[in-house]
């Protein structure tokens, strides 16, 4: 059995929470206000740097996102895309579809930024010649 390291678990929890928040298009401030903490705490959690994460706070986050602890602690990244969420009306939806769309948007944004940087560098090089 592979040992679970605290830092690895915190990183996984943070990455999963970050993915879910982005898929839902929520801000750090909105989530923080909803559960009664400051947005820097949410940021630290999502970055895996909040090593005093208490179960009560994690449960508040799960309740906010309407997901389970098991989903948040999914140690395999592929599992995050297979999450189902129970809605208040009893229906279910696949959270992974929303996450995939969030990743696709991020990729498009990164590509646009890379192209902008390439153009900037090319223009700088032309002005020095």
C-alpha positions in Angstrom: 0.0 0.0 0.0 1.3 3.4 -0.9 1.6 5.8 2.0 -0.5 8.9 2.0 1.6 12.0 2.6 -0.1 15.0 4.2 1.3 17.5 1.7 0.2 15.3 -1.3 -3.3 15.1 0.2 -3.5 18.8 0.7 -2.3 19.4 -2.9 -4.9 17.0 -4.2 -7.7 18.6 -2.1 -6.6 22.0 -3.2 -6.4 21.1 -6.9 -9.8 19.5 -6.8 -11.4 22.4 -5.0 -9.8 24.8 -7.5 -11.1 22.8 -10.5 -14.6 22.7 -9.1 -14.6 26.4 -8.2 -13.4 27.3 -11.7 -15.9 25.0 -13.4 -18.6 26.8 -11.4 -17.2 30.2 -12.3 -17.1 31.3 -8.7 -14.6 33.8 -7.3 -12.4 33.2 -4.2 -14.2 36.0 -2.5 -17.7 34.5 -3.2 -16.7 31.1 -1.8 -14.9 32.6 1.2 -18.0 34.8 2.0 -20.3 31.8 1.7 -18.4 29.7 4.2 -17.3 32.5 6.5 -13.5 32.8 5.9 -11.3 35.2 4.0 -10.4 34.7 0.4 -6.6 34.3 1.2 -7.5 31.2 3.2 -9.4 29.7 0.2 -6.4 30.6 -2.0 -4.0 28.8 0.4 -6.3 25.8 0.5 -6.5 25.6 -3.3 -2.7 25.9 -3.5 -2.1 23.1 -1.0 -0.4 25.5 1.4 -3.0 25.5 4.2 -1.5 22.8 6.4 -3.9 23.5 9.3 -6.9 22.6 7.2 -9.6 21.3 9.7 -12.3 18.8 8.9 -15.0 21.4 9.8 -13.7 23.8 7.1 -13.4 21.0 4.6 -17.0 20.0 5.3 -18.2 23.6 4.8 -16.5 23.6 1.4 -18.1 20.3 0.5 -21.5 21.6 1.5 -21.0 24.8 -0.4 -20.1 22.9 -3.6 -22.7 20.2 -2.8 -20.1 17.4 -3.2 -18.8 14.7 -0.9 -15.5 14.4 1.0 -14.6 11.4 -1.1 -14.9 13.5 -4.2 -12.6 16.2 -2.8 -10.0 13.7 -1.6 -9.9 11.8 -4.9 -6.2 11.0 -5.1 -6.3 10.2 -8.8 -6.8 13.2 -11.0 -8.9 11.1 -13.4 -11.6 10.6 -10.7 -12.4 14.3 -10.5 -13.8 14.0 -14.1 -16.2 11.2 -13.0 -17.9 13.1 -10.2 -21.6 13.2 -10.1 -23.4 15.8 -8.1 -26.8 15.4 -6.5 -28.9 18.6 -7.0 -31.4 19.9 -4.6 -34.3 18.6 -6.8 -32.9 15.1 -6.5 -31.4 15.0 -10.0 -27.8 14.2 -10.8 -25.4 15.9 -13.1 -21.8 15.0 -14.1 -19.5 17.6 -12.7 -16.7 16.3 -14.9 -18.3 17.9 -17.9 -18.2 21.3 -16.3 -14.6 20.7 -15.3 -13.6 19.7 -18.8 -15.1 22.9 -20.2 -13.1 24.8 -17.6 -9.9 23.2 -18.6 -10.7 23.8 -22.3 -11.2 27.5 -21.5 -7.9 27.6 -19.6 -6.1 26.0 -22.5 -7.5 28.6 -25.0 -6.5 31.4 -22.6 -2.9 30.0 -22.3 -2.6 29.7 -26.1 -3.8 33.3 -26.5 -1.2 34.5 -23.9 1.6 32.5 -25.6 0.8 34.0 -29.0 0.7 37.5 -27.4 4.1 36.9 -25.8 5.6 35.6 -29.1 4.4 38.7 -30.9 5.8 40.9 -28.2 9.2 39.2 -28.3 9.2 39.3 -32.1 8.4 43.0 -32.1 11.1 43.7 -29.5 13.7 41.8 -31.6 12.7 43.7 -34.8 13.2 47.1 -33.0 16.8 46.1 -31.9 17.9 45.1 -35.4 
